[in-house]
Amino acid sequence: MTSPNHKRAIEQLEREAADAKPLYDKPLTQWRLTLRRFRQRRSGMIGLGIISFLILVAIFAPILAPYEPNEILIGKEDVGRYDPPCIHLLGCPEETPQHILGLDGNVRDELSRIIFGSRVSLTLGFFTVTLALVVGATIGAIAGFTGGWLDNILMRAMDVILGFPSFLLAIAIVASIGRGLQNALIAIAIVTMPGYARVMRAQVLAIKESDFVAASRALGARPSQILIRRVVPNAMTPLVVLATLGVATAILEAAGLSFLGLGAQPPLAEWGSMLASERNQVFTAPHLVFFPGLAIMITVLGFNLMGDGLRDALDPTLNR
Amino acid sequence: MLSYITRRILLAIPVLVGIVVVVFFLIRAIPGDPCSSLLGERATEEACERFNEANGLNEPIFVQLGIYMRNIATFDLGESVRFSRPVNQLLLERLPLTTELALSALVLAVIVGVPLGVIAARRHNTFADTATVALANVGVSMPVFWLGLMLQYLFALVLRDTPLALQPTGRLSAGIRSTAYYDLWGWELTEGSLWAKFNEYIANHYIFNNLITGQWEVFWDAVSHMILPTIALSTIPLAIIARITRSSLLEVLSRDYIRTARAKGVRERTVVREHALRNALLPVVTIVGLQLGGLLGGAVLTETVFNLAGVGRALFDAITGRDYAIVQGFTVVIAAVYVLVNLLVDLSYAYLDPRIRIE
């Protein structure tokens, strides 16, 4: 009785056995194992593909973009405000200049702005998560490692942050420290920090009790040394997953803040604020709302898929 | 169970106090002194002095915090400068819309998300499964405000001349008014009393109010204005609920007791419904509660896009208009609602899963 599932399982085992051969010369480290499992995840690989593509677009933006992001084309070309996309291949008359995604309300090339916008979103996502990760993980590590009243105070503070709906707290923080992209970054880092702190603390609590930590202690290592050299490196794995998913959240929330006018300010080519400044044109020039939003969605999707793939790869119990 | 309830309630108190303190200091951290931002840049020193005196701003900061806490405990949220009306009054006008929006979005997310997750799990690794997972991934990645605008474009413009056309913005169409049930039924309410305010608050839930009074035209108008915002707001929770249901059900279906049930010859449908789903829905309950925070945050964006006068929109307007009493009051109330809902979710979880109580 060989069902399709059964057959697939056998094939999988055979493949794994074949893969396992070179292991005789190379040790099967955790890292290598994870990498192999990650490659088997289709969604994770799609996510990785999307992110790689976006990073390339961001790096080569000046080459890829046909115009400068803030270049106003009025007087330079025969075009007008809110002109819809014109693609020569799809039958747009040759004499009109080609603008694949159309023109915005200030007669700027939408495609160029979206290409340059990838730089803003990716850097923002990266720095927000780095900030939240470093501060949050430090708080969590200290809380978990020392325990007692310090643990209590730090974690209750994190609970208070979690007590707010996160986007509303981010709005309130930006309101109080002033609008702008940098402050939006700080606000989002603050509201996402407790997640990292909690996971780090839980990890540290578990690792603290393990034998190799006891061994270090017996060898006379100082507590700070044990924490930094032994505990933290072993606690990082779930944080990597959280950080990848965190980039997605950060980009989405930053776009939301920019949409409300609290984040990036015009004329900066940021997707959320581009969408916000043309939102009243949704019925007359829908391309100016559609494409920036699509760009946000694809970017966020990439990080979400990659994060899910990483999580599955790092946690073999979730194998399915 | 009782000791668990008590402990959870006691644990929520420091969080609530913390929230009030955080909001208090956040507002105080806003650059510029309150006088010039509230009375205007050209307010005289004398006027400022009077203003500070009247608002207790000359007291030491911790005394101010004490006064503020006392006011909150007695539900006195101060007065809005822009509207010259008590924040309480604005809250009871604005909150019902947000409640209706968030609740209908949550209901839509559950009644669509859970069945989707179940279908995906039962047809694991088929096209239906892959499609659900792909849709869920796209759903969680979509910006609410973008989806809202695209829905407006699709349903209000492209489908304009079809029966599917929907009202793009606002709460009721021009010329349509919602008559409160107490007016319709001729209740005698004392102006300004707590009971009158409570009834006004309830009647401001237009869908509910016109449903119980049978004003179908108004009811349908309110509903048709609410459909697009609800769809927009429910996408993210819907996607998350579908995903959690799927993975949770998959895990439960691989357990030994499910195999036992199948071995006994129980019908597959009964196995899924009676044995698996009940246990699989536990994590879904938690997620539903957690989504509420996201819904309240998303409501700000949704209300902005659809031009609805709810708390989220009012809060945003207050921030841009520097109306601090509203910012302060609304933030505290929304956060308190959020904490209480999470408390309820925890309690229902403990009720559903006895293991939680003993821990």
Interface residues (C-beta under 8 A of the other chain):
Chain A: S43 R156 A157 D159 V160 I161 G163 F164 P165 S166 F167 L168 I171 A172 I173 A175 S176 I177 G178 A248 L252 A255 G256 F259 L260 G261 L262 G272 L275 R279 V282 F283 P286 V289 F290 P292 G293 I296 M297 I298 V300 L301 N304 L305 D308 R320
Chain B: P14 V15 L16 G18 I19 V22 V23 L26 I27 A29 I30 P31 H124 V133 N137 V138 V140 S141 M142 P143 V144 F145 W146 L147 L149 M150 Q152 Y153 A156 L157 L250 L292 G293 G294 L296 G297 G298 V300 L301 T304 V305 G312 L315 F316 I319 T320 V327 T331 I334 A335 Y338 V339
